[in-house]
Amino acid sequence: MANSPAMHTKEIRAAVVRKKGGPFQVETLTLQEPRPDEVLIRIIATGMCHTDMVARDQLYTVPLPVVLGHEGAGVVERIGSSVKKVAPGDHVVLTYMWCGHCLPCLNGDLTYCENFYPLNFGGAREDGSTATQDGQGAVHDHFFGQSSFGSCALAHERNVIKVPNDAPLELLGPLGCGIQTGAGAVMNALKVRPGGTFAAFGGGAVGLSAVMAARVAGATTIIAADVVPSRLVLAKELGATHTVNSRETDPVEAVRDITGGGADFSLESSGRPAVLRQAIDALAIRGTCGIVGAPALGTEASFDVNGVMTTGKRIIGIIEGDSVPDLFIPSLVELYRQGRFPFDKLVKFYNLDQINQAAEDSEKGVTIKPIIRFAA
């Protein structure tokens, strides 16, 4: 659908990816005013997630040029005529987009929306329109329903989550994706129980969020496996009872030894098929492995069929922590405010002009969770 030339626009600064592999180019663009069901947000800060690099590098196909960014946090500037959920001045976190009318959405399974891929990776609204332009024409946007690597973002009322005005807004963006993915995988999908044993395979933002959530959930044995020593030190600080350097020790044997036979729950967040196999093999009888890592489309993995069947193991895919964001994100904010979910220890801040450095630091493991701050 063509964009309406009559729409009023707002000038913004945004990071644009114009070719496979990047770089992010900071440019001046124009953004349309909100439609009746949309919200215009002045972005305070946006987390950088592994999925932003996956899209930049076209491991998941996203149309170019595009404004990425999907962990936005900011202040509502303007609302469409039919919006009732938020008002100008409200502080909000932006999250993933869902359609609201397919069978999974109607059943409350928002993260498994039938239209999840086009709505989050299609580079446009559900009707195919975009709201962002440069001097030559349309720039793809609505990445995860927001495209928040810009000074302002346009989101649907549906994926705008109100948070308390006295919470530290510049810190909260990652709750919209990476943090809620790890925490929700433990709390909502795996349902880790008090006294249970849990092993996180991967110590990035998602894996360490899972470690913190496992402690909140009452797990008494919490194991973090990674190859970066500094991440393992941090995992201990965040609640891991044991850590395993997978370069030095077989993590499957280590988890079995620590737990006396295998973990009740494991989570694979690295996106590596070989690590997924380890996470499955490290399970106890009737244990459950959750998959949240995002490899290239078409990636396949193997497991011992009899080893899974005869022990009653389960392997489940998890998107966005199976969360209902309007309920789950505010609960994570409150856990943080109570000192029980210190995800601020994962964070390092960058300015918009440093966005490529943030991406490089993230990919090298120097920074666990970069957050891009926008000038006031």
C-alpha positions as CSV (number, residue, x, y, z in Angstrom):
1,M,0.0,0.0,0.0
2,A,1.4,3.4,-0.9
3,N,2.0,5.9,1.9
4,S,-0.3,8.9,1.9
5,P,1.4,12.1,0.8
6,A,-0.9,14.1,2.9
7,M,0.4,12.8,6.2
8,H,2.3,15.2,8.4
9,T,5.9,14.2,9.2
10,K,8.5,14.7,11.9
11,E,12.2,14.9,11.4
12,I,14.2,12.2,13.3
13,R,17.8,11.0,13.6
14,A,18.0,7.2,13.0
15,A,20.5,4.4,12.3
16,V,19.9,2.9,8.9
17,V,21.2,-0.4,7.5
18,R,21.5,-0.1,3.7
19,K,23.3,-3.3,2.8
20,K,23.9,-6.8,4.1
21,G,26.3,-6.7,6.9
22,G,25.9,-3.0,7.7
23,P,27.2,-0.7,8.8
24,F,24.6,1.3,10.7
25,Q,24.5,4.8,9.1
26,V,23.2,7.6,11.3
27,E,20.9,9.8,9.0
28,T,18.2,12.4,9.1
29,L,14.8,10.9,8.1
30,T,11.2,11.9,8.3
31,L,8.6,9.9,10.3
32,Q,4.8,10.2,9.8
33,E,2.4,11.2,12.6
34,P,0.5,8.4,14.3
35,R,-2.5,6.7,12.7
36,P,-5.6,6.3,14.9
37,D,-4.2,3.1,16.5
38,E,-0.6,4.2,16.8
39,V,1.6,5.9,19.3
40,L,4.5,8.3,18.6
41,I,7.3,7.8,21.2
42,R,10.3,10.0,21.9
43,I,13.0,7.4,22.4
44,I,15.2,7.8,25.5
45,A,17.3,4.7,25.0
46,T,17.1,1.4,23.0
47,G,18.8,-1.9,23.8
48,M,20.8,-3.7,21.2
49,C,19.9,-7.3,20.8
50,H,21.5,-10.2,18.9
51,T,18.5,-10.2,16.6
52,D,19.4,-6.7,15.4
53,M,22.7,-8.2,14.1
54,V,20.9,-11.2,12.7
55,A,18.7,-8.8,10.7
56,R,21.6,-6.6,9.7
57,D,23.5,-9.6,8.4
58,Q,20.4,-11.0,6.7
59,L,20.4,-14.3,8.5
60,Y,16.7,-13.5,8.8
61,T,15.5,-11.8,5.7
62,V,14.6,-8.2,6.3
63,P,14.0,-5.7,3.5
64,L,16.6,-3.0,3.1
65,P,17.2,-0.1,3.7
66,V,15.8,-0.5,7.2
67,V,15.8,1.1,10.6
68,L,16.3,-1.7,13.1
69,G,16.1,-1.5,16.9
70,H,13.5,-3.4,19.0
71,E,14.1,-2.7,22.6
72,G,13.0,0.9,22.8
73,A,12.0,2.9,25.9
74,G,10.8,6.4,25.8
75,V,8.1,9.0,26.5
76,V,4.8,9.1,24.6
77,E,4.6,12.3,22.6
78,R,1.4,11.8,20.6
79,I,-1.3,9.2,20.3
80,G,-3.8,8.3,17.6
81,S,-7.5,9.1,18.0
82,S,-8.5,5.6,19.1
83,V,-5.7,4.9,21.5
84,K,-6.8,4.4,25.1
85,K,-3.9,2.4,26.6
86,V,-1.5,5.3,27.1
87,A,-1.5,9.1,27.1
88,P,1.1,11.8,26.2
89,G,3.8,12.0,28.9
90,D,3.5,8.3,29.8
91,H,6.8,6.3,30.1
92,V,6.7,3.2,28.0
93,V,8.7,0.1,26.9
94,L,8.3,-1.1,23.4
95,T,8.1,-4.9,22.7
96,Y,7.3,-7.3,19.9
97,M,4.3,-7.0,17.7
98,W,1.4,-9.5,17.3
99,C,-1.7,-9.2,15.1
100,G,-4.4,-9.8,17.7
101,H,-6.8,-11.6,15.3
102,C,-5.3,-15.0,14.4
103,L,-6.2,-18.1,16.4
104,P,-3.0,-18.2,18.5
105,C,-3.5,-14.5,19.5
106,L,-7.2,-15.1,20.3
107,N,-6.0,-18.1,22.4
108,G,-3.6,-15.8,24.3
109,D,-0.5,-17.3,22.7
110,L,0.8,-13.9,21.5
111,T,4.4,-14.9,20.8
112,Y,3.2,-17.6,18.4
113,C,1.0,-15.2,16.3
114,E,0.5,-16.6,12.8
115,N,1.7,-13.3,11.5
116,F,4.7,-12.9,13.8
117,Y,7.4,-13.0,11.1
118,P,5.9,-10.4,8.7
119,L,4.9,-8.1,11.6
120,N,8.3,-8.2,13.2
121,F,10.7,-8.8,10.3
122,G,8.7,-7.6,7.3
123,G,9.8,-3.9,7.5
124,A,6.3,-2.5,7.3
125,R,2.9,-2.3,9.0
126,E,0.5,-5.2,8.6
127,D,-1.0,-3.5,5.5
128,G,2.4,-3.2,3.9
129,S,2.8,0.5,4.4
130,T,5.8,2.3,5.9
131,A,6.1,5.5,7.9
132,T,9.7,6.5,7.4
133,Q,11.4,8.3,4.4
134,D,14.7,9.7,3.3
135,G,15.3,12.1,0.5
136,Q,14.9,9.3,-2.1
137,G,11.8,7.5,-0.8
138,A,10.6,5.0,1.7
139,V,12.9,3.4,4.3
140,H,11.6,0.2,5.8
141,D,10.6,0.4,9.4
142,H,8.2,-1.2,12.0
143,F,10.9,-3.7,12.9
144,F,9.3,-5.5,15.7
145,G,6.5,-3.0,15.3
146,Q,8.8,-0.1,16.4
147,S,12.2,0.5,14.6
148,S,13.6,2.2,17.7
149,F,17.1,3.0,16.6
150,G,15.9,6.5,16.1
151,S,15.1,9.6,18.1
152,C,11.4,8.8,17.7
153,A,9.5,5.7,16.9
154,L,6.0,4.9,15.8
155,A,4.4,1.8,17.4
156,H,1.0,0.3,17.6
157,E,-1.0,0.7,20.8
158,R,-0.7,-3.1,21.1
159,N,3.1,-3.3,21.6
160,V,3.5,-0.2,23.8
161,I,3.8,-1.1,27.5
162,K,3.3,1.5,30.2
163,V,5.8,1.5,33.0
164,P,6.1,3.6,36.2
165,N,7.3,7.1,35.6
166,D,9.7,6.8,38.5
167,A,11.5,3.7,37.1
168,P,14.9,4.3,35.4
169,L,13.6,4.6,31.8
170,E,16.9,4.6,30.0
171,L,17.6,1.1,31.5
172,L,14.3,-0.5,30.7
173,G,14.3,-1.0,26.9
174,P,15.9,-4.5,27.0
175,L,12.9,-5.8,29.0
176,G,11.0,-5.6,25.7
177,C,13.0,-8.5,24.1
178,G,16.2,-10.0,25.3
179,I,15.6,-9.8,29.1
180,Q,12.0,-10.9,28.9
181,T,13.1,-13.8,26.6
182,G,15.5,-15.2,29.2
183,A,13.4,-14.5,32.2
184,G,10.2,-15.5,30.6
185,A,11.7,-18.8,29.3
186,V,12.4,-19.7,32.9
187,M,9.2,-18.4,34.5
188,N,6.5,-18.7,31.9
189,A,7.6,-21.5,29.5
190,L,9.8,-23.9,31.5
191,K,8.1,-23.0,34.7
192,V,11.2,-23.7,36.8
193,R,10.1,-24.7,40.2
194,P,11.4,-24.1,43.8
195,G,14.1,-26.6,44.6
196,G,14.6,-27.4,40.9
197,T,17.9,-27.6,39.0
198,F,18.5,-25.4,36.0
199,A,21.4,-25.0,33.5
200,A,21.9,-22.1,31.1
201,F,23.9,-22.9,28.1
202,G,25.1,-19.5,27.0
203,G,26.0,-16.5,29.2
204,G,24.9,-13.6,27.1
205,A,22.0,-11.2,28.1
206,V,19.4,-13.9,27.5
207,G,21.2,-16.6,29.4
208,L,22.1,-14.4,32.4
209,S,18.5,-13.1,32.5
210,A,17.5,-16.8,32.8
211,V,20.0,-17.2,35.6
212,M,18.5,-14.3,37.6
213,A,15.0,-15.6,36.9
214,A,15.9,-19.1,38.1
215,R,17.0,-17.6,41.4
216,V,13.7,-15.6,41.6
217,A,11.8,-18.9,40.8
218,G,13.5,-20.7,43.7
219,A,15.8,-23.1,41.8
220,T,18.5,-24.3,44.2
221,T,21.0,-25.5,41.7
222,I,21.7,-22.9,38.9
223,I,24.5,-23.6,36.4
224,A,25.8,-21.3,33.8
225,A,28.0,-22.6,31.0
226,D,29.9,-20.3,28.7
227,V,33.4,-19.8,27.2
228,V,34.0,-16.2,28.4
229,P,35.4,-16.2,32.0
230,S,34.1,-12.7,32.8
231,R,30.6,-13.8,32.0
232,L,30.9,-16.8,34.3
233,V,32.1,-14.5,37.1
234,L,29.1,-12.3,36.6
235,A,26.8,-15.3,36.5
236,K,27.9,-16.2,40.0
237,E,27.2,-12.6,41.1
238,L,23.7,-12.9,39.6
239,G,22.7,-16.1,41.2
240,A,24.4,-19.1,39.6
241,T,25.5,-21.7,42.2
242,H,27.9,-23.2,39.7
243,T,29.7,-22.2,36.5
244,V,31.3,-24.3,33.7
245,N,33.8,-23.1,31.2
246,S,32.9,-25.1,28.2
247,R,36.3,-24.6,26.6
248,E,38.0,-26.3,29.5
249,T,35.4,-28.8,30.7
250,D,32.7,-31.0,29.1
251,P,29.6,-29.2,30.1
252,V,27.4,-32.3,29.8
253,E,29.5,-34.2,32.3
254,A,29.8,-31.2,34.5
255,V,26.1,-30.6,34.7
256,R,25.4,-34.3,35.4
257,D,28.1,-34.4,38.1
258,I,26.8,-31.2,39.8
259,T,23.1,-32.3,39.7
260,G,23.6,-36.0,40.4
261,G,22.3,-37.2,37.1
262,G,21.2,-34.2,35.0
263,A,19.3,-30.9,35.2
264,D,15.5,-30.6,35.5
265,F,15.6,-27.7,33.0
266,S,18.1,-26.3,30.5
267,L,18.0,-23.4,28.2
268,E,20.1,-23.0,25.0
269,S,20.6,-19.3,24.0
270,S,23.8,-19.4,21.8
271,G,22.1,-20.5,18.6
272,R,24.7,-23.1,18.0
273,P,23.4,-26.7,17.1
274,A,26.3,-28.3,19.0
275,V,25.4,-26.4,22.2
276,L,21.8,-27.4,21.8
277,R,22.8,-31.0,21.7
278,Q,24.8,-30.5,25.0
279,A,21.7,-28.8,26.6
280,I,19.6,-31.8,25.7
281,D,22.2,-34.4,26.8
282,A,22.6,-32.7,30.1
283,L,19.0,-33.1,31.1
284,A,17.7,-35.4,33.8
285,I,15.0,-38.0,33.2
286,R,11.8,-36.1,32.2
287,G,13.8,-32.9,31.9
288,T,12.9,-30.1,29.6
289,C,15.2,-28.1,27.3
290,G,14.1,-24.7,26.0
291,I,15.4,-23.3,22.7
292,V,15.8,-19.5,22.4
293,G,19.0,-19.1,20.3
294,A,18.4,-17.6,16.9
295,P,20.6,-19.2,14.2
296,A,20.3,-18.6,10.5
297,L,17.0,-19.7,8.9
298,G,17.1,-23.4,7.9
299,T,19.6,-24.4,10.6
300,E,19.2,-28.0,11.7
301,A,20.4,-29.8,14.8
302,S,20.6,-33.5,15.8
303,F,19.9,-35.4,19.0
304,D,19.9,-39.0,20.2
305,V,16.3,-40.1,19.5
306,N,16.4,-43.0,21.9
307,G,18.2,-40.8,24.5
308,V,15.2,-38.4,24.4
309,M,12.4,-41.0,24.0
310,T,13.4,-43.5,26.6
311,T,14.0,-40.8,29.3
312,G,10.9,-38.8,28.5
313,K,12.8,-35.6,27.8
314,R,11.1,-32.6,26.2
315,I,12.5,-30.1,23.8
316,I,10.5,-26.9,23.4
317,G,10.9,-23.8,21.3
318,I,10.3,-20.5,23.1
319,I,9.7,-17.1,21.6
320,E,9.9,-13.9,23.7
321,G,9.7,-15.9,26.9
322,D,6.1,-16.9,26.2
323,S,5.3,-13.5,27.8
324,V,2.2,-11.4,27.7
325,P,4.2,-8.1,27.8
326,D,1.5,-6.0,29.5
327,L,1.7,-8.3,32.5
328,F,5.3,-9.6,32.4
329,I,7.3,-6.4,31.7
330,P,5.8,-4.5,34.7
331,S,6.5,-7.5,36.9
332,L,10.2,-7.5,35.8
333,V,10.4,-3.7,36.5
334,E,9.1,-4.4,40.0
335,L,11.5,-7.2,40.6
336,Y,14.3,-4.9,39.6
337,R,13.1,-2.2,41.9
338,Q,13.0,-4.7,44.8
339,G,16.7,-5.7,44.1
340,R,15.7,-9.2,43.1
341,F,16.4,-8.9,39.3
342,P,19.6,-6.8,38.9
343,F,19.7,-6.7,35.1
344,D,21.5,-3.4,35.2
345,K,24.7,-5.3,35.8
346,L,24.5,-6.5,32.1
347,V,24.4,-3.0,30.6
348,K,26.8,-0.6,29.0
349,F,25.6,2.7,27.5
350,Y,26.5,4.1,24.1
351,N,25.5,7.2,22.2
352,L,23.8,6.9,18.8
353,D,27.0,7.8,17.0
354,Q,28.7,4.9,18.7
355,I,26.2,2.3,17.5
356,N,28.6,0.4,15.3
357,Q,31.1,0.2,18.3
358,A,28.2,-1.1,20.4
359,A,27.5,-3.8,17.8
360,E,31.1,-4.8,17.6
361,D,31.5,-4.9,21.4
362,S,28.4,-7.1,21.7
363,E,29.6,-9.5,19.0
364,K,33.0,-9.8,20.6
365,G,31.5,-10.4,24.1
366,V,33.0,-7.2,25.5
367,T,29.6,-5.9,26.3
368,I,26.7,-8.2,27.3
369,K,23.8,-5.7,26.7
370,P,24.6,-2.5,24.9
371,I,22.0,0.3,25.3
372,I,22.0,3.2,22.8
373,R,21.1,6.5,24.4
374,F,19.5,9.4,22.6
375,A,20.3,13.0,23.4
376,A,17.5,14.7,25.4
